[in-house]
């Protein structure tokens, strides 16, 4: 076996060992898991997650997952907790403490304070008879037969089990809350999902001078100038009160000229009446679907009274992250 083959063998061995250990977790879910979920769901405060070393790194991810799926949570480093950060915990909170051995010295100092405050503890540990487990209201069992590390020192299978159990808590409570895509988007406003679900047409449309519009008494030449000025691919024909009478696109212009039309033609004679319009209160993702369904690239935007308030094309939507 050459060096490359040996590396592949090492990688496959680790993955096999971690998968084998992880496959034991579903059968361990029972009353303690249900109790932990209810503690998270019913808390009037926040979920405080803590762990040291690799457990701390996994704990940060668990706290982040809980926070983004409807359970307000934050990570507290055990050492910092002993030097003032315990002040961030309140009586209505729930604590998730992570330690495979259940014997972390920092937790031995933290647990009495939590008990005096009547803060319930969820222990994620591999030792159900440890001091941490004995002090907990709920014990999540992440025990393993062996680590994938050949020396049995570096947390591998145990840290994977911790991550999986943390995800199980986060997603189980999320589903119990009936947490929706819209709820998720509110905590991820900068992400693509947030752009799709939170933005409305009025948030991304062109307004003011950027709206390509002409009056009903204009000519095709004036429409062409407005098309060139704005580059939207469409010009809106409206009256003096901004009620839309029709639309005219650059495609319409090409077809008109090919049929021997002239730039002096009145726009009312060649425009499309009334033309497709988008309500400003629609979600942006609904507007994108509507444009695709009607096989058009742009449309004017109207308010509840039917008056022109904006314009939008597919490029505008894509730039806003709606795709």
C-alpha positions in Angstrom: 0.0 0.0 0.0 1.5 3.3 -1.1 1.2 6.6 0.8 -1.9 7.8 -1.0 -3.7 4.6 -0.4 -2.8 4.7 3.2 -4.2 8.2 3.6 -7.5 7.0 2.0 -7.6 4.0 4.3 -7.1 6.3 7.4 -9.9 8.6 6.3 -12.3 5.7 5.5 -11.5 4.1 8.8 -12.4 7.3 10.7 -15.6 7.8 8.9 -16.7 4.2 9.4 -16.0 4.4 13.2 -17.8 7.8 13.6 -20.8 6.5 11.6 -20.9 3.3 13.6 -21.0 5.3 16.9 -23.6 7.7 15.6 -25.9 4.9 14.5 -26.4 4.0 18.2 -27.8 7.5 19.1 -31.4 7.1 17.9 -32.1 4.2 20.3 -30.9 6.4 23.2 -33.5 9.0 22.7 -36.2 8.7 25.4 -37.6 10.5 28.4 -34.4 12.5 29.0 -34.5 13.9 25.5 -38.2 14.7 25.7 -37.5 16.4 29.1 -34.7 18.5 27.6 -36.9 19.6 24.7 -39.7 20.7 27.0 -37.2 22.7 29.1 -36.0 24.5 26.0 -39.6 25.0 24.7 -41.0 26.3 28.0 -38.2 28.5 29.2 -39.1 32.1 29.7 -35.5 33.1 29.3 -32.6 31.9 27.1 -30.7 28.7 26.6 -27.2 29.1 27.9 -24.7 26.6 26.3 -21.3 25.9 27.8 -18.4 23.6 27.3 -14.6 23.8 27.3 -12.1 22.6 24.7 -13.6 20.7 21.8 -16.9 20.6 23.7 -16.9 24.4 23.7 -16.4 24.6 19.9 -19.3 22.2 19.4 -21.3 24.1 22.0 -21.0 27.3 20.0 -22.5 25.6 17.1 -25.3 24.2 19.1 -26.1 27.6 20.6 -26.1 29.1 17.1 -28.4 26.4 15.8 -30.8 26.9 18.6 -30.8 30.7 18.2 -31.5 30.5 14.5 -34.3 28.0 14.8 -36.5 29.8 17.3 -34.8 29.1 20.7 -33.0 32.2 21.9 -29.5 30.9 23.0 -25.9 32.0 23.5 -22.6 30.4 24.3 -20.9 31.0 27.6 -17.2 29.9 28.1 -16.8 28.2 31.5 -13.7 30.1 32.4 -15.2 33.4 31.6 -18.3 32.4 33.5 -16.2 32.0 36.7 -14.9 35.6 36.2 -18.1 37.5 35.7 -20.1 36.0 32.9 -22.3 34.0 35.2 -24.0 37.3 35.7 -25.5 36.8 32.2 -27.6 33.9 33.5 -31.0 34.6 35.0 -33.5 32.5 36.9 -35.7 31.8 33.9 -32.9 30.4 31.8 -31.9 26.8 30.9 -28.3 25.6 30.8 -26.9 23.0 28.5 -23.5 21.9 29.9 -21.3 19.8 27.7 -18.5 17.5 29.1 -17.8 14.0 27.9 -16.3 13.0 31.3 -18.8 15.0 33.2 -16.0 16.1 35.5 -14.9 19.4 34.2 -13.5 21.4 37.1 -15.1 24.6 35.9 -18.6 23.0 36.0 -17.9 21.8 39.6 -17.8 25.5 40.5 -20.6 26.6 38.2 -23.2 24.0 39.2 -23.8 25.2 42.7 -24.6 28.7 41.5 -27.0 27.3 38.9 -28.7 25.2 41.6 -29.1 28.2 43.9 -30.7 30.2 41.0 -33.0 27.2 40.2 -31.7 27.1 36.6 -32.3 23.6 35.2 -29.3 21.9 33.7 -29.3 19.7 30.6 -26.1 17.6 30.6 -24.6 16.3 27.3 -22.1 13.8 28.6 -20.7 10.3 28.0 -20.8 9.4 31.7 -24.3 9.0 33.2 -22.8 8.5 36.7 -20.7 11.7 36.6 -21.1 14.7 38.8 -22.5 16.7 35.9 -25.1 14.0 35.1 -26.1 13.7 38.7 -26.7 17.5 38.9 -28.7 17.6 35.7 -32.5 17.5 35.2 -31.9 15.8 31.8 -29.0 13.7 30.6 -28.2 13.4 26.9 -26.1 10.3 26.4 -23.2 10.7 23.9 -21.1 7.8 25.1 -18.9 5.8 22.7 -17.0 2.6 22.7 -13.9 4.2 21.2 -12.6 7.3 19.6 -11.5 7.2 16.0 -8.2 8.7 17.1 -5.8 5.8 17.2 -4.4 7.0 20.6 -8.0 7.5 21.9 -7.1 11.1 22.8 -8.4 13.5 20.2 -12.2 13.9 20.5 -13.6 12.5 17.2 -16.6 10.1 17.7 -17.6 11.8 20.9 -17.5 15.3 19.4 -19.5 14.1 16.4 -22.1 12.5 18.8 -22.3 15.8 20.7 -22.9 17.8 17.5 -25.6 15.3 16.4 -27.5 15.4 19.7 -27.3 19.2 19.7 -28.8 19.2 16.2 -31.5 16.8 17.3 -32.5 19.2 20.2 -32.5 22.2 17.9 -34.5 20.7 15.1 -37.0 18.8 17.4 -37.8 22.0 19.3 -37.9 24.0 16.0 -40.5 21.6 14.6 -42.5 21.6 17.9 -42.7 25.4 17.6 -44.0 25.2 14.1 -41.1 27.4 13.1 -41.6 28.5 9.5 -39.4 29.5 6.6 -40.5 33.1 7.3 -39.4 32.8 10.9 -36.1 31.4 9.8 -35.6 34.2 7.3 -36.1 36.9 10.0 -33.0 35.6 11.8 -31.1 35.4 8.5 -32.0 38.6 6.7 -28.8 38.9 4.8 -29.0 35.3 3.4 -30.6 34.2 0.2 -33.6 32.9 2.1 -34.1 36.2 3.8 -34.0 38.0 0.5 -36.6 35.7 -0.9 -39.0 35.7 2.0 -38.7 39.1 3.5 -38.4 41.4 0.5 -41.5 42.8 -1.1 -41.8 44.3 -4.5 -41.9 47.8 -3.0 -38.5 47.1 -1.4 -36.7 46.3 -4.7 -38.6 48.2 -7.3 -37.3 51.3 -9.2 -38.9 54.5 -8.1 -39.0 58.2 -8.9 -37.0 59.3 -12.0 -35.9 55.7 -12.5 -39.4 54.7 -13.6 -39.7 54.7 -17.4 -42.9 56.6 -18.1 -44.5 58.8 -20.8 -47.9 60.5 -21.2 -50.7 59.1 -23.3 -50.2 61.9 -25.9 -46.5 60.9 -26.5 -45.1 59.4 -29.7 -43.0 56.3 -30.3 -40.0 58.5 -30.6 -40.5 59.7 -27.0 -41.0 56.1 -25.9 -37.7 55.1 -27.5 -35.9 57.9 -25.7 -37.4 56.8 -22.4 -36.4 53.2 -23.1 -32.9 54.3 -23.8 -32.7 56.5 -20.7 -33.7 53.9 -18.2 -32.6 50.6 -19.8 -35.5 48.7 -18.2 -36.7 47.3 -21.5 -40.2 48.7 -20.9 -41.9 52.1 -20.8 -45.2 52.8 -19.0 -47.9 54.9 -20.7 -50.0 56.7 -18.0 -52.3 59.7 -17.6 -51.6 62.7 -15.5 -52.9 60.9 -12.4 -50.5 58.0 -12.9 -53.1 55.5 -13.9 -51.6 53.1 -16.4 -53.1 53.0 -19.9 -50.6 50.6 -21.5 -47.0 49.5 -21.8 -44.5 49.5 -24.7 -41.3 47.4 -24.8 -38.1 47.5 -26.8 -39.4 44.3 -28.4 -42.6 46.2 -29.5 -40.4 48.9 -30.9 -38.4 46.5 -33.1 -41.5 44.8 -34.3 -43.2 48.1 -35.1 -40.2 49.3 -37.2 -40.1 45.9 -39.0 -43.7 46.5 -40.0 -42.9 49.9 -41.5 -44.2 51.8 -38.5 -42.6 55.2 -37.8 -41.2 57.0 -34.7 -43.9 59.6 -35.2 -46.7 57.2 -34.6 -48.8 58.0 -31.5 -48.0 55.7 -28.7 -51.7 55.0 -27.9 -52.0 53.3 -31.3 -49.1 50.8 -30.7 -48.9 50.2 -27.0 -50.1 47.0 -25.3 -53.3 47.6 -23.3 -53.4 47.5 -20.4 -50.2 45.5 -19.9 -49.2 43.2 -17.0 -48.8 45.0 -13.6 -47.3 43.9 -10.3 -48.8 44.9 -6.9 -46.3 46.7 -4.6 -47.3 44.5 -1.6 -46.4 41.2 -3.3 -43.4 39.4 -2.1 -40.4 39.8 -4.4 -40.3 36.0 -5.0 -43.9 36.1 -6.1 -43.1 38.8 -8.6 -40.2 36.8 -10.0 -42.5 33.8 -10.5 -45.1 36.0 -12.2 -42.6 37.5 -14.6 -41.5 34.0 -15.6 -45.1 32.7 -15.9 -46.0 35.5 -18.2 -42.8 35.2 -20.1 -41.9 38.9 -19.7 -38.8 40.6 -18.3 -40.2 43.7 -16.7 -43.5 45.2 -15.5 -44.8 48.4 -13.9 -45.7 48.3 -10.2 -49.0 49.7 -8.9 -50.4 50.6 -5.4 -53.8 49.5 -4.1 -55.4 52.3 -6.0 -53.9 51.1 -9.3 -51.6 54.0 -9.7 -48.0 53.7 -11.0 -45.5 53.7 -8.1 -42.5 51.8 -9.5 -41.1 49.4 -12.1 -39.2 46.2 -11.9 -37.4 43.8 -14.1 -35.8 40.3 -13.6 -32.3 41.8 -13.4 -33.4 44.0 -10.4 -34.7 40.9 -8.6 -31.5 38.9 -9.2 -29.4 41.8 -8.0 -31.5 41.8 -4.7 -30.7 38.1 -4.3 -34.1 36.9 -5.5 -33.4 33.9 -7.8 
